[in-house]
């Protein structure tokens, strides 16, 4: 029996590890930028969804972030504690929680406008290359979504 490594099982040959380790590096690049805003990366994602369209529900934001409402709720509670959003029960359906930006939450968007350019610079790629990469990753995500 040979102790030679199986090429298919080498860590550096795995797409999943390339994606995972790249995601870790991306989050590390974001961290100091987001600390300036007082946000964690998941909070930043939630705020971007709210900046796109205020007045959405917890269910809608969890769908956009590809997560379940139970895992996004603690993050939203923290944003509410920080004074960035309000969470209120819908008058039409008490089970539905609606999210709205506060003035402070809207003002934070202006400060956050520098973040994307910093990320582009860190990647050492141009916006066209990054757009193509993003499109490929979104397509890959869609394919993987069909497999689960």
C-alpha positions as CSV (number, residue, x, y, z in Angstrom):
1,X,0.0,0.0,0.0
2,X,1.4,3.4,-1.1
3,X,1.7,6.4,1.2
4,X,1.8,8.7,-1.9
5,X,-0.7,11.5,-1.5
6,X,-3.9,11.2,-3.4
7,X,-3.9,14.2,-5.9
8,X,-7.7,14.6,-5.6
9,X,-7.4,15.0,-1.8
10,X,-4.6,17.5,-1.7
11,X,-5.8,20.6,0.1
12,X,-4.4,23.0,-2.4
13,X,-6.2,21.3,-5.2
14,X,-9.6,21.9,-3.6
15,X,-12.0,24.6,-5.0
16,X,-13.7,24.6,-1.6
17,X,-10.5,25.6,0.2
18,X,-9.7,28.2,-2.4
19,X,-13.1,29.8,-1.8
20,X,-13.0,29.4,2.0
21,X,-9.5,30.9,2.4
22,X,-10.3,33.7,0.0
23,X,-13.4,34.5,2.0
24,X,-11.3,34.6,5.1
25,X,-8.8,37.0,3.5
26,X,-11.6,39.2,2.2
27,X,-13.1,39.4,5.6
28,X,-9.7,40.4,7.1
29,X,-9.4,43.2,4.5
30,X,-12.9,44.4,5.4
31,X,-12.4,44.3,9.2
32,X,-10.5,47.6,9.8
33,X,-12.7,49.4,7.3
34,X,-15.8,48.3,9.0
35,X,-14.4,49.0,12.5
36,X,-14.3,52.6,11.4
37,X,-18.1,52.3,10.8
38,X,-18.7,50.4,14.0
39,X,-20.0,47.3,12.1
40,X,-19.1,43.7,11.8
41,X,-19.1,42.1,8.3
42,X,-22.5,40.5,8.8
43,X,-23.9,43.8,10.1
44,X,-22.5,45.5,7.0
45,X,-24.2,43.1,4.7
46,X,-27.5,43.7,6.5
47,X,-27.1,47.5,6.3
48,X,-26.3,47.2,2.6
49,X,-29.7,45.4,2.1
50,X,-31.4,48.1,4.1
51,X,-29.7,50.9,2.2
52,X,-31.0,49.4,-1.0
53,X,-34.6,49.4,0.3
54,X,-35.7,50.5,3.7
55,X,-38.8,49.1,5.3
56,X,-38.3,45.4,4.6
57,X,-39.1,42.5,6.8
58,X,-36.8,40.1,8.7
59,X,-37.8,37.4,6.2
60,X,-36.9,39.5,3.2
61,X,-33.5,40.4,4.6
62,X,-32.7,36.8,5.6
63,X,-33.6,35.8,2.0
64,X,-31.3,38.4,0.6
65,X,-28.5,37.3,2.9
66,X,-29.1,33.6,2.1
67,X,-29.6,32.8,5.8
68,X,-32.5,31.8,8.1
69,X,-34.4,34.5,10.1
70,X,-33.3,33.0,13.4
71,X,-29.6,33.6,12.7
72,X,-30.2,37.1,11.4
73,X,-32.4,38.3,14.3
74,X,-29.5,38.7,16.9
75,X,-27.6,40.7,14.3
76,X,-30.6,43.0,13.8
77,X,-31.2,43.4,17.5
78,X,-27.6,44.6,17.8
79,X,-28.1,47.1,15.0
80,X,-31.2,48.3,16.8
81,X,-29.3,48.7,20.1
82,X,-26.6,50.7,18.2
83,X,-29.4,53.0,17.0
84,X,-29.1,52.2,13.3
85,X,-32.4,50.5,12.7
86,X,-35.8,50.1,14.3
87,X,-37.7,46.8,14.4
88,X,-41.5,46.9,14.7
89,X,-44.2,44.3,14.4
90,X,-46.4,44.7,11.4
91,X,-49.9,46.1,12.1
92,X,-51.2,43.7,9.4
93,X,-49.5,40.5,10.7
94,X,-48.0,40.4,14.2
95,X,-45.6,37.6,13.2
96,X,-43.9,39.9,10.7
97,X,-41.1,42.2,11.9
98,X,-40.5,45.3,9.8
99,X,-37.0,46.9,9.6
100,X,-36.4,50.6,9.1
101,X,-33.3,52.7,9.1
102,X,-32.9,55.5,11.6
103,X,-31.4,58.8,10.7
104,X,-28.1,57.5,12.1
105,X,-28.4,54.4,9.9
106,X,-29.0,56.5,6.8
107,X,-26.1,58.7,7.7
108,X,-23.8,55.7,8.0
109,X,-24.3,55.0,4.3
110,X,-22.4,58.1,3.4
111,X,-19.4,57.0,5.6
112,X,-19.5,53.5,4.0
113,X,-19.2,54.8,0.4
114,X,-15.4,54.6,0.7
115,X,-15.4,50.9,1.5
116,X,-15.9,49.4,-2.0
117,X,-13.0,51.4,-3.5
118,X,-10.7,50.2,-0.7
119,X,-11.7,46.6,-1.5
120,X,-11.1,47.0,-5.2
121,X,-7.6,48.4,-4.5
122,X,-6.8,45.6,-2.1
123,X,-7.7,43.0,-4.8
124,X,-5.2,44.4,-7.3
125,X,-7.8,43.8,-10.0
126,X,-9.9,46.3,-12.0
127,X,-13.6,46.6,-11.7
128,X,-14.2,44.7,-15.0
129,X,-12.2,41.7,-13.7
130,X,-14.0,41.8,-10.4
131,X,-17.3,41.9,-12.1
132,X,-16.5,38.9,-14.2
133,X,-15.3,37.0,-11.1
134,X,-18.4,38.0,-9.1
135,X,-20.6,36.8,-12.0
136,X,-18.8,33.4,-12.1
137,X,-19.2,33.0,-8.3
138,X,-22.9,33.9,-8.5
139,X,-23.3,31.3,-11.2
140,X,-21.4,28.7,-9.2
141,X,-23.6,29.5,-6.2
142,X,-26.7,28.9,-8.3
143,X,-25.4,25.6,-9.5
144,X,-24.5,24.5,-6.0
145,X,-27.9,25.6,-4.8
146,X,-29.5,23.1,-7.1
147,X,-27.4,20.3,-5.6
148,X,-28.6,20.9,-2.1
